[in-house]
Amino acid sequence: MKLDSKLIVLVMLIGLSCVSCLDSPDMVECQKFKLETSENGVLLNVRIDTDLPDDTLVVVSVSRVYKEVGNPATYSIDYFSDKSQMRNWKVGQNITLSDVDWKESLKKKQVEMSRLGYGFDVASISDKIEVYAVVPIGQENPRFGFDNQYLTGVAVRSDGQTRTVHAKVLVKRPMKKTPIGKSTIPSLNPLDLEVGATYTVKKITPVMPHYNSSNPSLAMRKIKYLEGGDSFRVVKKRIANGAMWYQVIGLQRPTNKKMNGWIKGIALLGQNLDGTRHP
């Protein structure tokens, strides 16, 4: 008996469809992904209500935004940031909201940027704390596929290439005694120190009698030295023969003995100076 050609094609298509069904991946569905928060003093409890598998990797961060003077961009500093399995967040986690630690992290950033010559003053600090959670690509569970290609559901967001799940909650919590205004940290760039600021050296630093002595031999005999931990205040600065020089008043520990002279900027390179502005 001859089979109709149309029937043969139909049988082949059904067969291919069955093979496709056998080879299709076990998709991961996400129909809900909701952040829930509650406060108890300095503790913020964060919980994620979701139907994602317990072994799903999720990144959770708790941060506060601030702005710099003369810069329209916004920046943030974390109270907390962690990447772990979803099972930890389904039951909820307590996060300590320490404004003292946040301010210390801000100060460390100001120091780092000042060393690079990009110190900044704080223009404003948000009175809200941002809680953010995202299910990133690179999941350990192979069911998610490459770049979460097998992640589906109404809670999934796609940019056309990768698929993620994320949520954000803002918690109003104004900060007391915000460090808004002029930073106490001067420029820490050794070649661009601030007049009037005080700096602490980390190693032996020569203090010359003058930046351009007419008698080099005599000047060499009159060199004084600041030891590591000693400090100096910048009185004046000038460039001579292509080099930066600072007229300083040095202060030696522990006697607080003063010395006057000039420090060449290159003598301060690599010292990671500490510094303080004076009102």
C-alpha positions, 0 to 999 in steps of 0.5 A, a space after each residue: 500500500 502506497 502512503 500519500 506524500 502529505 501523510 509521510 511529511 506529517 509523520 516526519 514532522 510529528 517525529 521531529 516534534 517528539 525528538 524536540 520535546 525529549 531534548 528540550 531543557 527543564 526551564 526555570 520559571 519565575 512568576 514572583 520576585 518581591 523584596 520585603 523589609 522590616 526595621 528593628 532599631 539598627 537592624 534591617 530584615 530583608 526577605 525575598 518572596 519568590 518561587 525560584 529554586 533554593 540554589 539560585 544565586 542572588 546578589 543583595 546589596 543595601 546602600 545609600 546614595 550621595 552626590 559630590 559638589 560640582 558633579 551631577 552624578 550620583 554615587 553609592 556606598 554599601 552598608 552590605 553586599 553579598 552573593 549567596 543562594 536564594 535559600 538564605 533570603 527566603 527565610 530573611 536576613 538581618 543587616 546592621 545599618 551602621 551609619 558610623 561604618 558608612 561614614 568611615 567608608 565614605 572617608 576612605 573613598 575621599 582619601 583614595 580619591 585625594 591621593 589620585 588628585 580627585 578629592 571631593 566634598 559632599 553635596 548631599 546624602 539621600 535620606 533613603 536606603 536602597 535595598 536591591 536584589 538581582 539574579 545574575 547570569 553565571 548561575 551554577 545550576 545548569 537548568 538556567 542555561 547560558 546567560 539564563 537562556 532557560 529562565 522564564 516567567 513574568 518576573 524575568 527581564 531581558 535586554 535582548 541578550 541576557 535574562 535577569 530578575 531584579 527588584 528594588 525597595 527604598 527605605 526612608 531612614 535619614 542619617 543623623 549628623 551627615 558629613 555634608 560640606 567641606 571635606 577635612 581631607 586635603 589633596 594628598 597628591 604629593 605634587 599638589 599639596 594644599 597650602 595651610 594643610 598639615 601632612 604626616 610623613 611615612 618615612 624619612 623626609 629631607 627638609 632643605 634650607 632653601 629650594 634654590 640654594 646659592 651654596 649647594 655644599 652648605 645647603 647639604 650640611 644644613 639638611 634636616 630630616 622628618 622621621 616617619 610619623 612626624 608632620 609638616 604644615 604647608 606654608 607656601 609652594 612654588 615650582 623651581 626648575 620644573 619641580 614642585 617645592 613646599 615651604 613647610 613648618 615641620 613638627 618632630 615627635 615626641 618633643 614637638 620641636 619645630 623646623 623650617 625649610 623646604 620639601 621637594 615634592 618628589 621626596 613625598 612620592 610613594 609615602 601615602 601621606 595622611 593629611 588634615 585641613 584646618 578651619 
